[in-house]
């Protein structure tokens, strides 16, 4: 496989990221990514957490921001959620950065 094909495969692969979702008011959720304070979002209900987190990652990727380390790159799940409003949970977010790059073109 040539260098261009290898690069293309790397860009198209699905990666997974840890996000922290913490309860907001009225059933809403605040979403953040460990190690990347500038990538945040909110969801009106728990069913929107993954989509809103993917949108936040896409926005960061489209604007040249650094994404958090992926699980595939060795990111460990956060093990202390005591600084977050309860209930808080760790959510695995699937994301392909190539989708964001294509949308920006």
N, C-alpha and C positions, 0 to 999 in steps of 0.2 A: 504494500500500500504506500502511495506517495505521501509526501509531507502535507500537501493540500487536503488529501482525503483524510488523513489522520487528524488534522486540525478541525475539519468539518465534523467528524464523528465526535470529537471532544466537545465542540460547541453544542451539538444536538442532544447530548445525553441529559437525562433527567437527574437532577441533584436534589438532595433533601436537606432542609434547614430546621434547626430548633427555633421555635418562637415561644414566647411566654404570653399567655392570655390571662388577664386579670379582670375580675369583675368590676364593672362600672355601675352606674345608677340605672335603674329601670330595666335591667336585663341586658344592658350593653356590655361590651368587652373592649378593653384596651389591649393592643397587641404590640409587642416589642421583640427585638432580636438581640440575644446576648452578644455583647462585644461590638454592637453597632447602634449607638444611642440615637443616631439620626434616622434610622429606618423604623417608623412607627405607623400604626393605623388604628382604626376602631371598627367594631362591628356592632350592628344593632341587636344581634342575638347570636347565640353560640353556633348556629348553622351557617353563619357568614364568616366565621373566623378564618378558615382556610383560604377562601376567595379574597378576602381583604388583605390577608398576609401576602398572598401571591401578587396582588396589585401593588403592595408596598415594595416588594422585591423588584417587580417590573419597573416601577417608577425610578428606583435607585439605579437599576441597570441602564435604563434609557438615558439617564442624566449623568452617566459616568461615575456613579458612586461605587464604592467598594462594597460587595456583598459580604455577609458574615461567612465564617468558615462553614463549609458543608459537612454533613455527617460523613460523606465519602472521603473528605479531606482530613478526617480525624476529629471533628468537633465532638466534644463530650456533652451530654445533656446537663443542663443546670441542675444542681442538687440541693440548692438552698433557695426557696421561694419566700423566705420570711420577710423580705423587704417589699413584697408585693401584696396588694389588697386581696384578702381571701373572699371567695375561693380563687385560686390561681392554678393554672395548669400548664404543663409543657406540651406543645403540639408540634408534630412533625409536618413540615410544609414541603410538598413536592414542587419543584420549580425548574424549568428549562430556560436558562438565560437567553438562548437563541431566539425564543419567542419574543422577548422584550426587544432584542436588537432588531429583529425584523419589523416590529411595530414602529420603531423609531425611524426606519428608512423610508 
